Amino acid sequence: MYNIHAKAIQDYSKLSADNLADIILMVVLSIQQNWSGVGRQILDVKENGADSKFLWGSKRNAYKYLQSNKHFMHSQYLAICNSNRTDAHKAMSLMKIFLRVPNLGLVKAGFVCQMTEGLVGCIDTHNIRMYGIDEKHLKLPKTLKSEDIRRTRISQYINICHSIGTEHLWNNWCNFLGDRDKSWENGHQVSEAHYNYLLQ
């Protein structure tokens, strides 16, 4: 699943600033939402823009940020992806870019990294229980002033994801949701939806 759908999304993200913004928007819309409804929300945002009813709270701020900064973000993203840096350095640099987006914390910024460069991952509430992860490692308060502490917390999150495996996190979560949620036939369909939502 990961090698088909996540890899396709990684290629998609590199093609244009709009594509990268669409991926990040999909992640923003997924916050506190069932995955099965995210595709419909994306369509609504495409039709109504910032006036979409699904851009509630700071999600609207995230949408506006993406529209204003997507070209600069995409150029930074490509520079990092095409560099000779280690995966750890790339992950840190990408996390810092995506964490600037309003409403994205460690978990969702990690999800963006997973879909755009095959790094980090998404440790949601299901994964917390599955892997016995302490939630304190998933917190990065916006009010945190110390850059050293901020960097340490980002690094800790990256290390947790990479110790489990980015690909494993993807496949395991898709299979879990495919078994648990009757909206889906199986994990493969859950995985495929990530890519299909972007092509609507």
Helices and strands as residue ranges (DSSP letters): I 2-6, H 7-15, H 17-30, G 35-37, H 38-48, G 49-51, H 59-81, H 87-98, H 106-117, H 125-131, G 135-138, H 147-164, H 166-180, H 187-198
